[in-house]
Structures are given as C-alpha cells and as structure tokens.
Amino acid sequence: MNFSRSLVFLLTVTLLPWASLAFAVPVAAPSVVVITIDTLRADHLGCYGYKQIRTPNIDALAAESARFARAYTAVPVTLPSHTVMFTGTYPMSNGMHDFAANKLGSTQPTLASVLKDHGYATAAVIGSAVLDSRFGLNRGFDFYYDHFDFNRLQESNLEEMERPGNLVTDVTLDWLGKNYRKKFFLWMHLYDPHYPYHPPAPYDAEYKERPYDGEIAFADQQVGRLIRFLKSKGLFANTLIVLSGDHGESLGEHGEKSHGFFIYNATMHVPFIVHLPGARSPRVMPDLISLADLMPTVLQALKIEVPPQVQGRNLLPLIKGKEQDEARSLYGETFLPRLHFNWSELRGIETANYHFIEAPKPELYDLAKDPGETQNLYGEKKAVAEEMRARLAALIRQYSAGQELAEKTGLDPALMERLKSLGYAGFSGGAPPTITDRALPDPKDRIEVYELVSEAIAESQHGEYAASTAKLELVLKSDPDSVPVHYLLGVNYYRMREYPKAVEQLQRVLQLSPEYSLAVYELGLAYGHAGNWDQAIQTLKRALELDSTNFSAARNLGAAYLQKKMVPEAAAAFRQSIAIAPEYAPGHRALGEVLLYEGLVDDALTELRRAAELEPQDPDNHVALARALAAKGLNGEAQAEMRKAQQVPPR
C-alpha cells in the first residue's frame, strides 16, 4: 500500500512539469488603473514621510511599487495638468494652459484612445465638473462618467459640481464589476482634497484642526476600496497601477491659499507611484520626473508604440535601476494671472538643485538649502540664474514645435458659474498667451488682490452680494481697469437686480475687452431686465456671433423677441438653442409654448414632452405640458401632469 502511494506521488511529481508545458496558458495582457487625486501634496502622505496622517492604503500600494520622490506637474491647475498626463505633452504643444475656452485638439492621441485602439475597454469616473467631457479628455473612453447638471443655478446646488469620493468609487466598482474579465483601462479621479475642505465623518472629527488632511484620509479610504476589489478578483498582480496627484496646495505658503496662481513647489510637487505587473519590491526613485511621463511609461510597459507627438519620457529604465543618461530639467508654468487678470504669466525650470522662475521680478531658489523657497537668490547668483534662464528658453522652444493643438470651445454661462463655485476663475478677460511682456504686473505684487477677488467670488456664489461687491470695489481702487473685477461687479449687480449698475459695469468690460463673449451675454440679460429689449436683442445676437455654442443666449434672445411680439423670430431662436444643445430642457419648453400659442398643438406636445422627460423635477415643465394636453382634449393626461407638478419637491 505504501509502495503504491509512493509510486502515484512519484508519477505525479514527474509528470507535473510536462503537464504545465502541455497546458500552459498565455499570460493575459495587463490591465491599467490610473488613480488621480486632486490637490494632493506629496508631503501630506505617510509614505512620503508625513507623520500627522493615516493613509494606510496608499502607503501599502507604495510598499509594493516604485515611488518617485520628486515628481512634478507642469501646470498647477486640474484640467491642463490632467491633459499633460493623458497626452504626454506640455501646454505649449497641447494648448491647454487653463480654463480659457479651449478643449483638447481632435487630432491629439490620448492614453485612452491608444489603449482603446489596442482592444482595451476604457472607463473614467470623474469627481469634478472641471474635467467635464466638453473639454475633450473623454476622447477614447467607452464610458466617461461626468454627469454634472450645469443648468441648475440655485446656490443650494453648488456642491453638485463635485462628486464625493465614495460616490466616485461606487460608480467605479460598478463598472469594474461588469468589465473586470476584459483587459481594461480605468481612470478614477478623486476630487476631495480640493478647497473647501469638508471631510466626512469620522475624518471631520479626527482631523478637526487639519481638514485638508481629513480629505486626504477619506480619499485614501476610497483607494483602498478599489485595491481590495482588484485583489478579490485576482487582478492586482497583473494590473499596472499609477497613483498621482495632479497638483499640490499652497495652504497659505507665499500668501497663496490654494493653487494655480504661483508655481512654487507647494503646488507643483506631487506624489507619483507606479505598480508594475508582477513587481512587488518597493523602490524609491530620487530622479526628477514630470507628469508628462505617465503616458509613455504606461504604453512602454504594455509594449505599445508611443505616438510621436508625446514629449514625456519612459520611466521604465529608472524603475528597473538604470541611471538617467543626463541630469533632467523640468518645465512648469501658470498662465492663470495672464489669462484672467492680464498680469504676467509665470514660467519656471527645476533641476536637482535649483528652481528658477521667470517673472518681471525673477526668482532663483537653492532647493537643497531652502526647500520652502523663501530666500530668492537671483541677485546673488546671477550666473546660475542666467544659465537656468537659457535652459528654460530651450525647453520652451523644444516643447513649442508646431502649432498648439487645442481647439476653441464654448463655455456656457452655467458651466462658468460652476467653475467659479469650485474656486476657479469663471471668466477669461485677460490677454492671450503670447510672448512674455515684462511690463505686466508681477503676480507676487498682486497676490493680496487675487485672494481678495477669490473671496469675493466665493461670497457671490453663496448669495453674499453686498460683501462681495464691497471687496471688488476695493480692488478697483488699485486696479481700475481690471476686466474680471468689472465683470464680477456686473454679475453681482445683476443678481441684486440693480440692472442699470450692471449695464454700466458690463459696458466697461467691453470697452476693455470687446470680444469677451460672456460679458456680452450678461449685458444682454441686463438690458432685458432693464426693459431695453431692442438693446437686449442686439447684444444677445452679438453674444451668439462671438460664441455660437451659447444655447442660453439663444433662448434668452427668443424671450426678448417675444417681448417685442416677434413670434416667428422667437421660435427660430428657441430652435437654435436646442439645435446647439439637444438636451436643453428650457429651450424645448420655450419652443413648445410658442408652438402652442401658434395653434400647432401636436408640435407643441412633442417639445413639451421632451422638456418634461429631460427635467422631470421642474414643475413648470409639467404645467406647460398639461396645458398642451388639455388643448388636445387629453384631459386625463393633463390632470396627471398637474399632479406630477404638485408632487415635485421644492428645490
């Protein structure tokens, strides 16, 4: 008996290697997960040495991955930073410097488009409207979950422009649950650490004195949920995972409360962690890297050819222990001061030892001795500064080859309001990004003004118009020709129903910036509310000439025509609004009501049913539909619509 058991064991052992050769299954192509956490400073994570926070999930990922100690964004603003990541190109090439009515160029390859072409199922779940699909980063994604409602402008809905991390992760895991058997590329975007900082329980209590850290700890929990899912399905070992910040947060350093205005390392330095399939040994990489390196690194790890437009570098040699061939210099910029305030842009270059910032008052910092960048050495080390300036100029020439690829896109008023609610300048009245003009004000000399304007925007967004207006009037004393300040004042006066003052401010905007399309639109509204319908019509037509995508301008033009009893013109304008935006419920309702007035009941019913279908939570849509149904003699359906209107909870 023992002999037979031994024989069976021997045969089994002998045959196993041959069996594995005979029935070997090819290793499946790795899947890809990119996790971006908005506004995440590297020095506020446990794995980067921060002791005042618990981030066990990110720390555990880092312990099985390559962690880059010196990773930097090229732009400290969400949209252009993610554009750098997912195109592997710098703003001088992709054209995405800020929220300046641009969208990603239609010919530019993205990581998602390349992977989709190679058979990957692709999905993105987005935590904030600042990455809305109209900016173009949805290219290549089969599933792009932004789904933000831009047309509900009530102050109580401001939070709807960002999605808490737990909801982002819920949608992410739902998609993964249906698609994990395929090879996939998934991007999960967590917005939570972004200002204002309101971590949920229990992080609100645990980090009461450091709410920014509480938001990060909450985001870490969501990362853990995703990683646990991958492990539970046996996917983790064969998944390429990249976790990165898009930019940091100043937290008051250099006088800046948040990010975007300066390019000090408080906002440029980000965490960057790469988990390669099959690799479990942690490595800490001291090399300087850019977020532009993400796309070529992922593609090379998958053995997919990198598009020739890509400007970033493949990091695999560094991860595998090879030293860089040459010391690297990294480019950084912010055009926010230039585009929105007509103050100077900032451009910089970072090396292993120094950070040089080109500005009307240039800056040079010795990072080894002064990591907080508080001692400007420009006057003391002119030779170093000039060498750095020459390197910066060379980088700009290198990355500027060819025309910028971004395309213009209309930014409708509702979207602009939402960007302001998220802390972004929801206007663009400054100068175009041309050659630096050293006669422009240095942002360092305008930081207090900028923060005052930012506070005024926040107050206006929460209905505190008087306080907001007082701050803006104060700014005008030192900067009387500020386009954004006059614009914001015009909007405030409009909301306070002081329409003559709104007209005055908006007219001043257009004297300073004649083709500022949103100001033209707001002026048209102000004229209408002031009862000057002829000027309203003329101005709203001009708004549509400047921005043919402004569906709100088309609908309001129709309303102005109705005030002049110009019914055919009104109907044409309403049709234009829904031609621009087919899912714009107010346009459908307005057209339906005009058609009903003209006796075209069947056509009216089509439009009004569509309005009620698109926005069932608007009782006016049900009331308008009920009138049309009654006119058709469908009294039972009309009564049902009236009941729906009465059942809609108040907003």
Summary of the structure (lengths in Angstrom):
residues: 651
radius of gyration: 27.9
end to end distance: 81.4
largest distance: 106.2
contacts: 2251
relative contact order: 0.10
helix: 51%
strand: 12%
